[in-house]
Amino acid sequence: MGEHLHAYEQRLPLPAAEPREIVRFLMDQHGLKQRELPEIGSQGVVSEILSGKRALNMRQTQALAGRFGVDVAVFLATPAT
């Protein structure tokens, strides 16, 4: 049953949001701190991304998608305004 629940959770859509908000959402869901995302870079780089001072690059996007098991597109899309 646990496998089925995990498979279902993996299919849940992430909310439409800015890429940095998606990163923050995934961090919260997985109980991660900035220093626990080496896929992005140093804690300073993560802080700049979360504050909107820096955008995710393609390498970071692909690494995060792999780590969290989501489609790369969730980090590329911007919400409709």
Backbone as a chain_set.jsonl record, in Angstrom:
{"seq": "MGEHLHAYEQRLPLPAAEPREIVRFLMDQHGLKQRELPEIGSQGVVSEILSGKRALNMRQTQALAGRFGVDVAVFLATPAT", "coords": {"N": [[0.83, -1.189, 0.0], [1.962, 1.246, 0.714], [3.646, 1.798, -1.442], [1.788, 2.382, -3.423], [0.595, 4.694, -2.417], [2.8, 6.412, -2.438], [3.263, 6.519, -5.213], [0.898, 7.768, -6.037], [1.142, 10.27, -4.743], [3.305, 11.276, -6.152], [2.15, 11.982, -8.501], [0.597, 14.156, -7.973], [-0.265, 17.427, -8.861], [1.948, 20.198, -8.834], [1.532, 23.438, -7.401], [0.742, 26.244, -9.537], [3.244, 28.504, -9.888], [5.91, 30.869, -9.309], [9.22, 29.803, -10.22], [11.039, 29.955, -8.015], [9.278, 29.89, -5.881], [8.257, 27.355, -6.144], [10.542, 25.878, -5.539], [10.841, 26.638, -2.859], [8.431, 25.58, -1.828], [8.847, 22.804, -2.262], [11.088, 22.447, -0.637], [9.934, 22.952, 1.873], [8.048, 20.843, 1.959], [9.726, 18.665, 2.099], [11.18, 19.128, 4.315], [13.608, 20.562, 4.207], [16.577, 22.544, 4.525], [18.262, 25.531, 3.378], [20.995, 24.956, 3.075], [20.937, 22.326, 2.474], [20.583, 21.823, -0.181], [22.518, 21.067, -2.345], [22.36, 20.758, -5.056], [21.644, 23.144, -6.161], [23.573, 24.967, -5.33], [25.789, 26.858, -3.253], [24.769, 27.857, 0.094], [24.407, 30.583, 0.0], [23.848, 31.055, -2.719], [21.445, 29.647, -2.972], [19.885, 31.199, -1.263], [19.845, 33.622, -2.693], [18.38, 32.83, -4.94], [15.919, 32.094, -3.785], [15.126, 34.565, -2.841], [14.672, 35.952, -5.11], [16.695, 37.308, -6.393], [18.313, 35.999, -8.107], [18.041, 33.77, -10.857], [17.059, 30.359, -11.471], [19.301, 28.212, -13.181], [19.652, 26.107, -16.118], [21.068, 23.725, -15.477], [20.741, 23.595, -12.683], [17.972, 23.432, -12.568], [17.454, 20.967, -13.841], [18.768, 19.251, -12.069], [17.299, 19.641, -9.692], [14.779, 18.758, -10.517], [15.309, 16.054, -10.915], [16.042, 15.295, -8.296], [13.673, 15.734, -6.81], [11.81, 14.333, -8.222], [10.109, 15.461, -10.148], [8.726, 17.038, -13.095], [10.864, 18.848, -15.257], [9.681, 21.086, -16.301], [8.113, 22.302, -14.313], [9.745, 24.074, -13.044], [10.25, 25.915, -14.931], [8.008, 27.169, -15.813], [5.909, 30.033, -15.566], [3.46, 31.588, -13.528], [0.174, 32.44, -14.706], [-0.874, 35.788, -15.012]], "CA": [[0.0, 0.0, 0.0], [2.845, 2.397, 0.761], [4.111, 2.084, -2.799], [0.687, 3.006, -4.151], [0.465, 6.051, -1.898], [3.937, 7.175, -2.963], [3.02, 6.739, -6.643], [-0.168, 8.764, -6.142], [1.693, 11.567, -4.347], [4.188, 11.746, -7.208], [1.323, 12.501, -9.591], [-0.093, 15.377, -7.575], [0.319, 18.589, -9.529], [2.459, 21.276, -8.005], [0.789, 24.659, -7.687], [1.338, 27.165, -10.503], [3.944, 29.525, -9.123], [7.254, 31.201, -9.781], [10.155, 28.712, -9.919], [11.588, 30.054, -6.647], [8.229, 29.462, -4.958], [8.211, 25.893, -6.245], [11.686, 25.398, -4.757], [10.509, 26.83, -1.439], [7.383, 24.602, -1.522], [9.464, 21.478, -2.17], [11.916, 22.45, 0.569], [9.029, 22.811, 3.017], [7.46, 19.51, 1.933], [10.755, 17.671, 2.425], [11.863, 19.538, 5.537], [14.995, 20.899, 3.865], [17.123, 23.884, 4.737], [19.009, 26.012, 2.217], [22.3, 24.281, 2.953], [20.696, 20.937, 2.077], [20.298, 21.782, -1.617], [23.763, 21.243, -3.102], [22.041, 20.784, -6.478], [21.56, 24.545, -6.576], [24.858, 25.603, -5.06], [26.023, 27.194, -1.847], [23.624, 28.416, 0.807], [24.242, 31.949, -0.503], [23.182, 30.978, -4.025], [20.062, 29.255, -2.705], [19.234, 32.378, -0.695], [19.612, 34.574, -3.783], [17.293, 32.298, -5.771], [14.669, 32.184, -3.037], [14.755, 35.972, -2.68], [14.389, 36.518, -6.419], [17.858, 38.036, -6.904], [18.967, 35.149, -9.096], [17.151, 32.765, -11.429], [17.611, 29.017, -11.64], [19.805, 27.915, -14.528], [19.179, 24.801, -16.609], [21.702, 22.649, -14.701], [20.073, 23.543, -11.379], [16.607, 22.987, -12.819], [17.482, 19.529, -14.103], [19.162, 18.564, -10.843], [16.171, 19.689, -8.763], [13.732, 17.879, -11.051], [15.73, 14.693, -10.606], [16.003, 15.048, -6.856], [12.319, 15.722, -6.28], [10.954, 13.491, -9.043], [9.107, 16.265, -10.854], [9.091, 17.422, -14.448], [11.67, 20.07, -15.351], [8.79, 22.187, -16.669], [7.559, 23.018, -13.158], [10.675, 25.138, -12.671], [10.382, 26.828, -16.06], [6.738, 27.855, -16.023], [5.533, 31.159, -14.7], [2.0, 31.6, -13.407], [-0.563, 33.454, -15.46], [-1.268, 36.926, -14.154]], "C": [[0.869, 1.245, 0.0], [3.359, 2.794, -0.608], [3.039, 2.787, -3.603], [0.493, 4.449, -3.705], [1.585, 6.926, -2.441], [3.73, 7.483, -4.447], [1.944, 7.799, -6.849], [0.367, 10.156, -5.81], [2.588, 12.143, -5.437], [3.402, 12.351, -8.368], [0.593, 13.777, -9.225], [0.548, 16.573, -8.268], [0.836, 19.601, -8.509], [1.679, 22.537, -8.348], [1.508, 25.512, -8.726], [1.957, 28.314, -9.719], [5.269, 29.831, -9.797], [8.182, 30.042, -9.418], [10.712, 28.771, -8.492], [10.559, 29.635, -5.606], [8.059, 27.95, -4.98], [9.352, 25.288, -5.428], [11.368, 25.499, -3.266], [9.446, 25.81, -0.998], [7.979, 23.211, -1.336], [10.377, 21.373, -0.954], [11.049, 22.232, 1.804], [8.465, 21.395, 3.097], [8.445, 18.429, 2.366], [11.569, 18.047, 3.658], [13.322, 19.904, 5.323], [15.337, 22.345, 4.197], [17.955, 24.262, 3.513], [20.313, 25.25, 2.008], [22.159, 22.828, 2.488], [20.305, 20.804, 0.601], [21.572, 22.002, -2.426], [23.535, 21.244, -4.61], [22.011, 22.213, -7.009], [22.911, 25.229, -6.42], [24.998, 25.857, -3.574], [24.747, 27.747, -1.214], [23.351, 29.839, 0.33], [23.515, 31.988, -1.837], [21.719, 30.609, -3.84], [19.283, 30.455, -2.162], [18.912, 33.409, -1.779], [18.472, 34.112, -4.685], [15.956, 32.451, -5.051], [14.201, 33.623, -2.85], [14.445, 36.649, -4.01], [15.529, 37.314, -7.026], [18.571, 37.275, -8.013], [17.949, 34.122, -9.586], [17.848, 31.409, -11.455], [18.161, 28.878, -13.053], [19.37, 26.493, -14.899], [19.791, 23.64, -15.826], [21.004, 22.48, -13.357], [18.657, 22.989, -11.526], [16.556, 21.479, -13.031], [17.831, 18.742, -12.848], [18.008, 18.527, -9.834], [15.042, 18.772, -9.222], [14.063, 16.425, -10.736], [15.62, 14.374, -9.129], [14.579, 14.872, -6.337], [11.346, 14.896, -7.111], [9.823, 14.245, -9.716], [9.615, 16.589, -12.251], [9.875, 18.736, -14.417], [10.773, 21.284, -15.599], [8.233, 22.938, -15.468], [8.464, 24.157, -12.726], [10.82, 26.181, -13.776], [9.121, 27.668, -16.249], [6.58, 29.036, -15.067], [4.02, 31.217, -14.658], [1.383, 32.686, -14.278], [-0.982, 34.566, -14.514], [-2.547, 37.54, -14.62]], "O": [[0.527, 2.221, -0.668], [3.495, 3.98, -0.909], [3.34, 3.69, -4.383], [0.253, 5.328, -4.532], [1.342, 8.058, -2.858], [3.997, 8.602, -4.886], [2.066, 8.639, -7.741], [0.075, 11.117, -6.522], [2.63, 13.358, -5.629], [3.943, 13.15, -9.132], [0.018, 14.422, -10.102], [1.771, 16.714, -8.26], [0.228, 19.819, -7.461], [1.212, 22.685, -9.477], [2.737, 25.507, -8.794], [1.267, 29.012, -8.975], [5.689, 29.143, -10.727], [7.956, 29.366, -8.414], [10.839, 27.737, -7.836], [10.917, 29.086, -4.565], [7.755, 27.337, -3.956], [9.157, 24.307, -4.712], [11.601, 24.558, -2.508], [9.553, 25.241, 0.088], [7.659, 22.517, -0.371], [10.436, 20.325, -0.31], [11.384, 21.429, 2.674], [8.408, 20.81, 4.179], [8.052, 17.406, 2.928], [12.533, 17.365, 4.004], [14.175, 19.595, 6.156], [14.488, 23.235, 4.152], [18.307, 23.4, 2.707], [20.681, 24.94, 0.875], [23.15, 22.181, 2.15], [19.757, 19.78, 0.192], [21.697, 23.012, -3.118], [24.403, 21.677, -5.368], [22.32, 22.455, -8.176], [23.333, 25.987, -7.294], [24.405, 25.164, -2.747], [23.778, 28.062, -1.905], [22.196, 30.259, 0.261], [22.666, 32.85, -2.062], [20.845, 31.194, -4.48], [18.144, 30.691, -2.566], [17.831, 33.999, -1.778], [17.678, 34.934, -5.143], [14.974, 32.891, -5.648], [13.002, 33.87, -2.716], [14.003, 37.797, -4.033], [15.353, 37.937, -8.073], [19.347, 37.857, -8.77], [17.1, 33.663, -8.821], [19.077, 31.33, -11.46], [17.561, 29.367, -14.01], [18.793, 25.775, -14.082], [19.097, 22.665, -15.539], [20.71, 21.36, -12.939], [18.205, 22.183, -10.712], [15.705, 20.796, -12.461], [17.254, 17.685, -12.594], [17.77, 17.501, -9.197], [14.421, 18.09, -8.407], [13.189, 15.657, -10.336], [15.154, 13.297, -8.754], [14.306, 13.982, -5.531], [10.177, 14.77, -6.745], [8.711, 13.732, -9.842], [10.799, 16.427, -12.543], [9.567, 19.627, -13.626], [11.083, 22.387, -15.149], [7.906, 24.119, -15.594], [7.999, 25.112, -12.104], [11.448, 27.219, -13.57], [9.185, 28.768, -16.796], [7.055, 29.022, -13.931], [3.363, 30.923, -15.656], [2.001, 33.716, -14.546], [-1.387, 34.324, -13.377], [-3.024, 38.503, -14.019]]}, "num_chains": 1, "name": "protein.A"}
